[in-house]
């Protein structure tokens, strides 16, 4: 919506808002009931022609064609009960049953890998686990950056036929130890964390494959002392091959390799290289014909799908163009169709599409100016979408696989929605000097006056391909309260946030921080030029990468930003972990100028305004060392700043008492410096 139209609209709707009732603190923070919103049903699929719908605690099974509902009764004789946990496996980690449910695999003490059969007989598969050697249990940097936090350090994978168990073995003997001090008790204590920083030795990793029947282990044919990375592996559906991902230390080459589970011999399938970096594959989509697979890659500058034969040969791109494919929802091999989600019509929205395997016949299946989340039926004949936009609370609908609407299933909009002054949010695009259209969302004060400038709060994360601007419903009690109090709340996505594909992300290679601050500054100046923002009250806040960007905004970007709360941020990239940092920055030896120019410490002498630095003392992700070094620099420069320490807190504060305190202190900051009103302590208790 053009800004002039938007401002006129907001002026007119301001009169409407005046006739609506504001929320009370009890309604927003004390769960006092209103009928503004209602809970959507929970939906899932029972089979290809019946879906499950849960409303008010009751689950019904619904016939797709007729809409007839029946109580969901499960035939106990047809459902296999999961095996009970073996008694000798208690206290283990990541217990995982084999697909045939005859075995349970697990690690113990993060060192060795075990199997237990249905009789409770235990078989120890590895014996060399130690304080620095872990079998089937991921080293910290692999858990955080490669395999993902959701794995809970699990680093072993069953073959579909249950005959093999693949696992990673990590050796961290050469990885430097970082001390994390605990302050409780009379003498305190010390945690020693194996944590590789940029340029440090990484864990040595090997991939083992155990034949369950014999306990024999073969190792994938790689140099055990090589400085490289292994990513998440994928078993082929027939269990005849383990497909491994390999990256060089520079992370600009990714190879997909097939490994024979009986011998460990490897065969290269696909090799991809980029001038900047290559991201891991999150999955491989095997076609049921057993002869083809689909790979997802952003090597063209945008994330797209590629069809390969099983020997790795590229047949053809399935999708192409200046848009981002976000995932594959279903492959209808019989008809040669791929159903996928993408940010195509609008980079801030997700839609469902279908296309032929040869790349022809692209068709959008979802509807309207909404962002959609879809669930396909097992056979691919139908899908359920949950859809919304910034002005429309989520709705749910059932459609067939040609995009024909069958029926609506739910609406989160309550009966009293129009009686309350729900803050309005707009999405606009701000041009940069070099041609990008930066997406930003603006949540207006509920009593918005276009003739008045407002204090601004910008909430960001800001990392590569980690945008926060989407055209979908977002409602949170604090943001609604701040809108009632007269705060203009903004989210901004820079050129490398994902809206502009890998083409945009590549700008960040070897110079983290520059484009974030440049693009955010452009957006803020636009807000000021349009008469929306008070240039003396431009606040920014974020955590982790967002803490880094916040501190950088108050130093390198001090001519634009006036206030900031930097939560547990990376203040110098030489202090963060190797895999994440080197992916974008290369090593300090390879890019010394880039590390200096990206460091908050370099710009500490430029600090203006009010900066609050916040960190937990036992953060094992972004070490408090980061904030301590910035604090030391600022003190030596005789700069004014605020520093809030959370004893014992790790990375982020979750839902602990620390989180409640941090939220209240953020509110105090906003009231003191931006709203210039008395702090309503009773609201934030």
TORDOKOL-911907 format. One record per residue (C-alpha): x, y, z; residue number from 1. Coordinates in steps of 0.2 Angstrom, whole numbers, plus 5000, padded with zeros to 4 digits. Layout:
% TORDOKOL-911907
{{X Y Z} NUM}
...
//
This chain:
% TORDOKOL-911907
{{5000 5000 5000} 1}
{{5008 5017 4995} 2}
{{5012 5027 5010} 3}
{{5001 5042 5006} 4}
{{4986 5030 5005} 5}
{{4992 5021 5020} 6}
{{4993 5037 5030} 7}
{{4976 5043 5024} 8}
{{4969 5026 5028} 9}
{{4976 5026 5045} 10}
{{4969 5044 5048} 11}
{{4952 5038 5044} 12}
{{4953 5022 5053} 13}
{{4960 5032 5068} 14}
{{4942 5038 5070} 15}
{{4936 5020 5070} 16}
{{4949 5015 5083} 17}
{{4943 5029 5094} 18}
{{4926 5021 5095} 19}
{{4933 5004 5099} 20}
{{4939 4999 5116} 21}
{{4957 4997 5121} 22}
{{4963 4981 5130} 23}
{{4966 4981 5148} 24}
{{4982 4975 5156} 25}
{{4972 4960 5163} 26}
{{4966 4955 5146} 27}
{{4983 4956 5139} 28}
{{4994 4949 5153} 29}
{{4983 4940 5165} 30}
{{4973 4929 5153} 31}
{{4957 4938 5157} 32}
{{4946 4931 5143} 33}
{{4940 4940 5128} 34}
{{4932 4934 5112} 35}
{{4944 4944 5101} 36}
{{4952 4928 5095} 37}
{{4948 4909 5097} 38}
{{4958 4894 5095} 39}
{{4959 4886 5078} 40}
{{4955 4867 5077} 41}
{{4970 4856 5076} 42}
{{4970 4846 5059} 43}
{{4979 4831 5053} 44}
{{4976 4816 5041} 45}
{{4970 4799 5045} 46}
{{4971 4793 5027} 47}
{{4970 4799 5010} 48}
{{4951 4803 5011} 49}
{{4949 4806 5030} 50}
{{4956 4820 5040} 51}
{{4956 4822 5059} 52}
{{4950 4838 5067} 53}
{{4952 4842 5086} 54}
{{4940 4855 5093} 55}
{{4938 4859 5112} 56}
{{4948 4843 5116} 57}
{{4937 4831 5105} 58}
{{4944 4823 5090} 59}
{{4933 4818 5075} 60}
{{4937 4809 5059} 61}
{{4929 4818 5044} 62}
{{4926 4811 5027} 63}
{{4933 4823 5014} 64}
{{4919 4821 5001} 65}
{{4904 4822 5012} 66}
{{4910 4831 5027} 67}
{{4902 4818 5039} 68}
{{4910 4818 5056} 69}
{{4913 4802 5067} 70}
{{4921 4800 5084} 71}
{{4939 4795 5081} 72}
{{4940 4777 5087} 73}
{{4956 4768 5084} 74}
{{4956 4750 5081} 75}
{{4968 4743 5094} 76}
{{4971 4727 5084} 77}
{{4978 4737 5069} 78}
{{4989 4748 5079} 79}
{{5006 4742 5084} 80}
{{5011 4748 5102} 81}
{{5028 4755 5103} 82}
{{5040 4744 5113} 83}
{{5043 4748 5131} 84}
{{5060 4755 5135} 85}
{{5073 4742 5140} 86}
{{5077 4743 5158} 87}
{{5095 4743 5156} 88}
{{5094 4758 5144} 89}
{{5087 4770 5157} 90}
{{5098 4785 5159} 91}
{{5103 4784 5141} 92}
{{5102 4797 5128} 93}
{{5092 4798 5112} 94}
{{5084 4780 5113} 95}
{{5078 4777 5096} 96}
{{5069 4761 5090} 97}
{{5073 4753 5074} 98}
{{5060 4754 5060} 99}
{{5055 4735 5063} 100}
{{5055 4740 5082} 101}
{{5066 4725 5087} 102}
{{5081 4735 5092} 103}
{{5084 4751 5102} 104}
{{5099 4761 5099} 105}
{{5106 4774 5112} 106}
{{5121 4782 5119} 107}
{{5127 4783 5137} 108}
{{5136 4797 5145} 109}
{{5138 4804 5127} 110}
{{5153 4792 5124} 111}
{{5148 4775 5117} 112}
{{5134 4768 5107} 113}
{{5123 4753 5112} 114}
{{5110 4742 5106} 115}
{{5097 4732 5116} 116}
{{5085 4719 5109} 117}
{{5067 4715 5114} 118}
{{5074 4703 5127} 119}
{{5084 4717 5136} 120}
{{5101 4710 5130} 121}
{{5112 4724 5128} 122}
{{5126 4725 5115} 123}
{{5140 4738 5116} 124}
{{5144 4744 5098} 125}
{{5159 4756 5102} 126}
{{5172 4755 5116} 127}
{{5183 4770 5114} 128}
{{5172 4784 5120} 129}
{{5181 4796 5132} 130}
{{5180 4813 5138} 131}
{{5185 4819 5121} 132}
{{5178 4805 5110} 133}
{{5160 4803 5107} 134}
{{5151 4789 5097} 135}
{{5134 4793 5090} 136}
{{5133 4809 5101} 137}
{{5137 4826 5092} 138}
{{5151 4837 5098} 139}
{{5144 4854 5102} 140}
{{5148 4863 5086} 141}
{{5140 4849 5076} 142}
{{5124 4850 5087} 143}
{{5123 4869 5086} 144}
{{5128 4872 5068} 145}
{{5127 4856 5057} 146}
{{5114 4843 5064} 147}
{{5103 4855 5073} 148}
{{5097 4858 5091} 149}
{{5082 4847 5088} 150}
{{5093 4832 5087} 151}
{{5098 4833 5106} 152}
{{5115 4828 5100} 153}
{{5109 4812 5092} 154}
{{5121 4807 5079} 155}
{{5116 4790 5073} 156}
{{5103 4784 5060} 157}
{{5094 4768 5057} 158}
{{5093 4761 5039} 159}
{{5075 4758 5033} 160}
{{5077 4739 5034} 161}
{{5084 4740 5052} 162}
{{5100 4730 5046} 163}
{{5112 4744 5048} 164}
{{5115 4758 5060} 165}
{{5126 4773 5054} 166}
{{5134 4784 5067} 167}
{{5147 4799 5068} 168}
{{5162 4797 5079} 169}
{{5169 4814 5085} 170}
{{5187 4817 5092} 171}
{{5189 4833 5101} 172}
{{5206 4831 5109} 173}
{{5213 4845 5099} 174}
{{5198 4857 5101} 175}
{{5202 4871 5113} 176}
{{5194 4872 5130} 177}
{{5184 4887 5134} 178}
{{5181 4890 5153} 179}
{{5163 4895 5159} 180}
{{5163 4900 5177} 181}
{{5148 4897 5189} 182}
{{5147 4908 5204} 183}
{{5136 4898 5215} 184}
{{5141 4892 5232} 185}
{{5156 4897 5242} 186}
{{5170 4893 5230} 187}
{{5161 4893 5213} 188}
{{5164 4880 5200} 189}
{{5171 4879 5182} 190}
{{5164 4871 5166} 191}
{{5176 4866 5153} 192}
{{5168 4867 5136} 193}
{{5176 4861 5120} 194}
{{5172 4875 5108} 195}
{{5182 4879 5092} 196}
{{5183 4897 5087} 197}
{{5187 4903 5070} 198}
{{5204 4896 5064} 199}
{{5204 4883 5078} 200}
{{5205 4864 5076} 201}
{{5188 4857 5073} 202}
{{5182 4840 5080} 203}
{{5189 4826 5069} 204}
{{5174 4816 5062} 205}
{{5172 4799 5055} 206}
{{5156 4790 5049} 207}
{{5154 4772 5055} 208}
{{5141 4759 5049} 209}
{{5137 4745 5060} 210}
{{5129 4729 5053} 211}
{{5116 4725 5067} 212}
{{5117 4706 5066} 213}
{{5135 4704 5068} 214}
{{5140 4720 5077} 215}
{{5154 4723 5063} 216}
{{5158 4741 5059} 217}
{{5165 4748 5043} 218}
{{5170 4766 5041} 219}
{{5166 4777 5026} 220}
{{5181 4779 5015} 221}
{{5188 4796 5021} 222}
{{5204 4802 5029} 223}
{{5201 4801 5048} 224}
{{5212 4816 5051} 225}
{{5205 4827 5037} 226}
{{5199 4845 5041} 227}
{{5182 4844 5034} 228}
{{5163 4843 5039} 229}
{{5150 4829 5037} 230}
{{5132 4834 5036} 231}
{{5116 4825 5040} 232}
{{5116 4808 5030} 233}
{{5101 4800 5021} 234}
{{5098 4782 5019} 235}
{{5091 4777 5002} 236}
{{5074 4769 5003} 237}
{{5081 4752 4999} 238}
{{5094 4753 5012} 239}
{{5108 4749 4999} 240}
{{5117 4765 5001} 241}
{{5120 4779 5014} 242}
{{5121 4796 5006} 243}
{{5133 4807 5015} 244}
{{5136 4826 5014} 245}
{{5154 4832 5014} 246}
{{5160 4850 5015} 247}
{{5178 4857 5014} 248}
{{5184 4868 5029} 249}
{{5181 4883 5018} 250}
{{5162 4878 5016} 251}
{{5162 4883 4997} 252}
{{5161 4865 4991} 253}
{{5147 4852 4995} 254}
{{5148 4834 4989} 255}
{{5134 4822 4990} 256}
{{5142 4804 4991} 257}
{{5134 4787 4991} 258}
{{5143 4775 5003} 259}
{{5141 4756 5002} 260}
{{5136 4750 5020} 261}
{{5145 4733 5018} 262}
{{5162 4740 5013} 263}
{{5163 4759 5016} 264}
{{5167 4763 4998} 265}
{{5161 4779 4992} 266}
{{5154 4785 4975} 267}
{{5152 4804 4972} 268}
{{5135 4809 4966} 269}
{{5134 4828 4965} 270}
{{5147 4841 4968} 271}
{{5142 4859 4971} 272}
{{5153 4874 4973} 273}
{{5150 4893 4975} 274}
{{5161 4908 4977} 275}
{{5154 4912 4994} 276}
{{5147 4897 5004} 277}
{{5136 4882 5001} 278}
{{5122 4877 5013} 279}
{{5119 4859 5019} 280}
{{5105 4849 5011} 281}
{{5091 4848 5023} 282}
{{5084 4832 5014} 283}
{{5084 4822 4998} 284}
{{5067 4818 4990} 285}
{{5068 4800 4983} 286}
{{5055 4796 4969} 287}
{{5046 4780 4972} 288}
{{5052 4773 4955} 289}
{{5069 4771 4964} 290}
{{5077 4778 4949} 291}
{{5077 4797 4953} 292}
{{5079 4810 4966} 293}
{{5076 4828 4969} 294}
{{5089 4840 4976} 295}
{{5086 4857 4983} 296}
{{5100 4870 4979} 297}
{{5103 4889 4978} 298}
{{5117 4888 4966} 299}
{{5108 4898 4953} 300}
{{5106 4913 4966} 301}
{{5089 4907 4971} 302}
{{5083 4891 4980} 303}
{{5076 4878 4967} 304}
{{5073 4860 4964} 305}
{{5083 4849 4953} 306}
{{5079 4832 4946} 307}
{{5093 4819 4946} 308}
{{5095 4800 4941} 309}
{{5101 4789 4956} 310}
{{5119 4790 4949} 311}
{{5119 4809 4952} 312}
{{5117 4814 4934} 313}
{{5106 4830 4932} 314}
{{5091 4828 4921} 315}
{{5084 4845 4922} 316}
{{5079 4859 4934} 317}
{{5061 4857 4941} 318}
{{5059 4875 4946} 319}
{{5068 4891 4941} 320}
{{5066 4910 4942} 321}
{{5069 4924 4954} 322}
{{5060 4917 4969} 323}
{{5063 4905 4983} 324}
{{5057 4887 4985} 325}
{{5054 4883 5003} 326}
{{5050 4865 5002} 327}
{{5043 4850 4994} 328}
{{5025 4845 5000} 329}
{{5022 4830 4989} 330}
{{5028 4821 4974} 331}
{{5014 4813 4964} 332}
{{5026 4802 4954} 333}
{{5012 4793 4945} 334}
{{5007 4809 4936} 335}
{{5024 4816 4936} 336}
{{5020 4831 4947} 337}
{{5029 4840 4961} 338}
{{5019 4850 4974} 339}
{{5030 4863 4982} 340}
{{5030 4879 4993} 341}
{{5038 4895 4988} 342}
{{5039 4913 4991} 343}
{{5035 4918 4973} 344}
{{5020 4930 4972} 345}
{{5027 4940 4986} 346}
{{5043 4936 4995} 347}
{{5034 4939 5012} 348}
{{5021 4926 5009} 349}
{{5022 4907 5006} 350}
{{5011 4898 4993} 351}
{{5008 4881 4986} 352}
{{5012 4876 4968} 353}
{{5013 4861 4957} 354}
{{5024 4858 4942} 355}
{{5028 4844 4931} 356}
{{5045 4835 4934} 357}
{{5051 4842 4918} 358}
{{5048 4859 4924} 359}
{{5033 4863 4914} 360}
{{5015 4868 4919} 361}
{{5019 4878 4934} 362}
{{5003 4883 4943} 363}
{{4999 4891 4959} 364}
{{4986 4881 4970} 365}
{{4983 4892 4985} 366}
{{4973 4908 4985} 367}
{{4972 4926 4989} 368}
{{4984 4938 4997} 369}
{{4989 4926 5011} 370}
{{5003 4916 5017} 371}
{{4999 4898 5018} 372}
{{5005 4883 5028} 373}
{{4999 4866 5020} 374}
{{4997 4848 5025} 375}
{{4995 4836 5011} 376}
{{4985 4820 5013} 377}
{{4996 4804 5012} 378}
{{4991 4800 4994} 379}
{{4992 4818 4988} 380}
{{4974 4821 4983} 381}
{{4970 4834 4995} 382}
{{4978 4847 5007} 383}
{{4973 4858 5022} 384}
{{4979 4875 5022} 385}
{{4981 4887 5037} 386}
{{4982 4905 5030} 387}
{{4983 4923 5036} 388}
{{4990 4940 5033} 389}
{{4995 4954 5044} 390}
{{4977 4960 5045} 391}
{{4968 4943 5045} 392}
{{4969 4931 5059} 393}
{{4972 4913 5054} 394}
{{4959 4903 5045} 395}
{{4959 4885 5039} 396}
{{4952 4877 5024} 397}
{{4952 4860 5014} 398}
{{4956 4860 4996} 399}
{{4959 4847 4982} 400}
{{4976 4845 4974} 401}
{{4970 4856 4959} 402}
{{4967 4871 4972} 403}
{{4948 4869 4972} 404}
{{4941 4874 4989} 405}
{{4930 4860 4997} 406}
{{4926 4868 5014} 407}
{{4932 4880 5027} 408}
{{4937 4872 5043} 409}
{{4940 4886 5055} 410}
{{4943 4904 5059} 411}
{{4953 4911 5073} 412}
{{4944 4928 5072} 413}
{{4933 4929 5087} 414}
{{4915 4937 5089} 415}
{{4922 4952 5098} 416}
{{4937 4956 5086} 417}
{{4929 4971 5079} 418}
{{4925 4978 5096} 419}
{{4943 4981 5101} 420}
{{4957 4992 5095} 421}
{{4968 4979 5088} 422}
{{4984 4987 5082} 423}
{{4985 4988 5063} 424}
{{5001 4982 5054} 425}
{{5006 4987 5037} 426}
{{5020 4979 5025} 427}
{{5029 4992 5014} 428}
{{5045 4991 5003} 429}
{{5059 5004 5005} 430}
{{5070 5007 4990} 431}
{{5089 5007 4992} 432}
{{5101 5017 4982} 433}
{{5107 5001 4972} 434}
{{5090 4994 4968} 435}
{{5084 4983 4982} 436}
{{5066 4985 4989} 437}
{{5068 4982 5008} 438}
{{5052 4974 5016} 439}
{{5047 4982 5032} 440}
{{5032 4980 5044} 441}
{{5025 4995 5053} 442}
{{5014 4992 5068} 443}
{{5005 5008 5071} 444}
{{4999 5015 5088} 445}
{{4981 5012 5090} 446}
{{4978 5031 5092} 447}
{{4989 5035 5077} 448}
{{4990 5053 5072} 449}
{{4998 5056 5054} 450}
{{5003 5074 5060} 451}
{{5014 5067 5074} 452}
{{5031 5058 5075} 453}
{{5032 5043 5086} 454}
{{5046 5034 5095} 455}
{{5052 5019 5086} 456}
{{5056 5002 5092} 457}
{{5065 4990 5079} 458}
{{5065 4972 5084} 459}
{{5078 4962 5074} 460}
{{5088 4946 5072} 461}
{{5097 4950 5056} 462}
{{5107 4935 5052} 463}
{{5110 4929 5034} 464}
{{5094 4921 5027} 465}
{{5085 4924 5044} 466}
{{5072 4937 5040} 467}
{{5058 4942 5051} 468}
{{5046 4952 5039} 469}
{{5032 4941 5034} 470}
{{5014 4945 5028} 471}
{{5006 4933 5041} 472}
{{4996 4936 5057} 473}
{{5006 4940 5072} 474}
{{4999 4945 5088} 475}
{{5008 4947 5105} 476}
{{5002 4955 5121} 477}
{{5017 4966 5124} 478}
{{5016 4973 5106} 479}
{{4998 4977 5107} 480}
{{5001 4986 5124} 481}
{{5015 4996 5117} 482}
{{5004 5001 5102} 483}
{{4991 5007 5115} 484}
{{5005 5017 5123} 485}
{{5010 5026 5107} 486}
{{5025 5016 5101} 487}
{{5029 5014 5083} 488}
{{5035 4996 5081} 489}
{{5045 4991 5066} 490}
{{5053 4975 5058} 491}
{{5066 4977 5044} 492}
{{5073 4964 5033} 493}
{{5090 4968 5024} 494}
{{5095 4962 5007} 495}
{{5103 4946 5014} 496}
{{5088 4941 5024} 497}
{{5081 4929 5012} 498}
{{5069 4940 5002} 499}
{{5082 4941 4988} 500}
{{5088 4924 4988} 501}
{{5106 4918 4988} 502}
{{5110 4933 4977} 503}
{{5106 4945 4991} 504}
{{5114 4934 5004} 505}
{{5131 4934 4995} 506}
{{5133 4952 4999} 507}
{{5137 4947 5017} 508}
{{5152 4936 5012} 509}
{{5167 4941 5022} 510}
{{5159 4957 5029} 511}
{{5146 4953 5041} 512}
{{5138 4969 5048} 513}
{{5140 4981 5034} 514}
{{5124 4978 5024} 515}
{{5114 4975 5039} 516}
{{5118 4993 5046} 517}
{{5117 5001 5029} 518}
{{5100 4994 5025} 519}
{{5093 4997 5042} 520}
{{5099 5015 5041} 521}
{{5091 5017 5024} 522}
{{5074 5011 5031} 523}
{{5075 5022 5047} 524}
{{5079 5037 5036} 525}
{{5064 5033 5026} 526}
{{5053 5032 5041} 527}
{{5060 5049 5047} 528}
{{5057 5057 5029} 529}
{{5039 5051 5029} 530}
{{5036 5060 5045} 531}
{{5032 5044 5055} 532}
{{5048 5043 5066} 533}
{{5055 5054 5079} 534}
{{5073 5055 5075} 535}
{{5078 5057 5093} 536}
{{5070 5041 5098} 537}
{{5076 5027 5086} 538}
{{5078 5011 5097} 539}
{{5083 4994 5091} 540}
{{5084 4978 5100} 541}
{{5088 4959 5097} 542}
{{5097 4944 5104} 543}
{{5111 4934 5098} 544}
{{5115 4940 5081} 545}
{{5102 4953 5084} 546}
{{5112 4958 5100} 547}
{{5127 4960 5088} 548}
{{5117 4971 5076} 549}
{{5110 4981 5090} 550}
{{5128 4985 5097} 551}
{{5134 4989 5079} 552}
{{5119 5001 5076} 553}
{{5123 5011 5092} 554}
{{5142 5012 5087} 555}
{{5144 5010 5068} 556}
{{5127 5017 5065} 557}
{{5126 5030 5079} 558}
{{5121 5044 5067} 559}
{{5104 5035 5065} 560}
{{5101 5025 5080} 561}
{{5099 5033 5097} 562}
{{5094 5018 5109} 563}
{{5098 5000 5110} 564}
{{5097 4984 5120} 565}
{{5110 4971 5115} 566}
{{5105 4954 5121} 567}
{{5119 4941 5122} 568}
{{5127 4947 5106} 569}
{{5143 4942 5096} 570}
{{5153 4958 5098} 571}
{{5168 4951 5088} 572}
{{5167 4937 5076} 573}
{{5184 4929 5081} 574}
{{5175 4925 5097} 575}
{{5161 4914 5090} 576}
{{5161 4896 5084} 577}
{{5171 4890 5069} 578}
{{5157 4883 5058} 579}
{{5145 4897 5058} 580}
{{5158 4911 5057} 581}
{{5169 4904 5044} 582}
{{5154 4900 5033} 583}
{{5152 4918 5030} 584}
{{5169 4926 5035} 585}
{{5182 4913 5031} 586}
{{5196 4911 5044} 587}
{{5204 4926 5053} 588}
{{5220 4922 5044} 589}
{{5211 4923 5027} 590}
{{5201 4938 5030} 591}
{{5209 4949 5044} 592}
{{5202 4965 5037} 593}
{{5185 4958 5037} 594}
{{5185 4953 5055} 595}
{{5191 4970 5060} 596}
{{5178 4979 5050} 597}
{{5164 4968 5057} 598}
{{5169 4969 5075} 599}
{{5159 4980 5087} 600}
{{5175 4984 5096} 601}
{{5182 4993 5081} 602}
{{5168 5006 5082} 603}
{{5167 5007 5101} 604}
{{5174 5025 5101} 605}
{{5159 5030 5090} 606}
{{5145 5025 5103} 607}
{{5132 5038 5105} 608}
{{5115 5037 5113} 609}
{{5110 5024 5126} 610}
{{5116 5006 5124} 611}
{{5111 4993 5136} 612}
{{5122 4977 5135} 613}
{{5114 4961 5142} 614}
{{5121 4944 5145} 615}
{{5120 4928 5155} 616}
{{5136 4923 5164} 617}
{{5135 4905 5158} 618}
{{5130 4907 5140} 619}
{{5138 4892 5132} 620}
{{5134 4898 5114} 621}
{{5139 4916 5113} 622}
{{5151 4917 5128} 623}
{{5149 4932 5139} 624}
{{5167 4935 5134} 625}
{{5159 4945 5120} 626}
{{5150 4957 5131} 627}
{{5165 4958 5143} 628}
{{5177 4963 5130} 629}
{{5165 4977 5124} 630}
{{5162 4983 5141} 631}
{{5181 4984 5144} 632}
{{5183 4994 5128} 633}
{{5169 5006 5132} 634}
{{5176 5009 5150} 635}
{{5193 5012 5144} 636}
{{5186 5025 5132} 637}
{{5176 5033 5146} 638}
{{5159 5029 5137} 639}
{{5142 5029 5146} 640}
{{5132 5013 5144} 641}
{{5122 5001 5154} 642}
{{5126 4983 5158} 643}
{{5114 4970 5164} 644}
{{5121 4953 5170} 645}
{{5110 4937 5173} 646}
{{5120 4925 5184} 647}
{{5119 4907 5179} 648}
{{5109 4911 5163} 649}
{{5113 4902 5147} 650}
{{5109 4908 5129} 651}
{{5093 4917 5129} 652}
{{5082 4916 5145} 653}
{{5068 4905 5140} 654}
{{5053 4905 5151} 655}
{{5063 4906 5167} 656}
{{5062 4920 5180} 657}
{{5077 4928 5171} 658}
{{5066 4930 5156} 659}
{{5052 4938 5166} 660}
{{5065 4950 5173} 661}
{{5072 4954 5157} 662}
{{5055 4958 5149} 663}
{{5051 4970 5163} 664}
{{5068 4979 5162} 665}
{{5066 4981 5143} 666}
{{5049 4989 5147} 667}
{{5057 5000 5159} 668}
{{5069 5005 5146} 669}
{{5055 5009 5133} 670}
{{5045 5019 5146} 671}
{{5060 5029 5152} 672}
{{5069 5033 5135} 673}
{{5055 5032 5122} 674}
{{5038 5034 5129} 675}
{{5044 5046 5143} 676}
{{5030 5040 5154} 677}
{{5029 5033 5172} 678}
{{5033 5014 5172} 679}
{{5017 5004 5176} 680}
{{5026 4991 5186} 681}
{{5009 4982 5190} 682}
{{5008 4977 5171} 683}
{{5025 4968 5171} 684}
{{5024 4959 5187} 685}
//
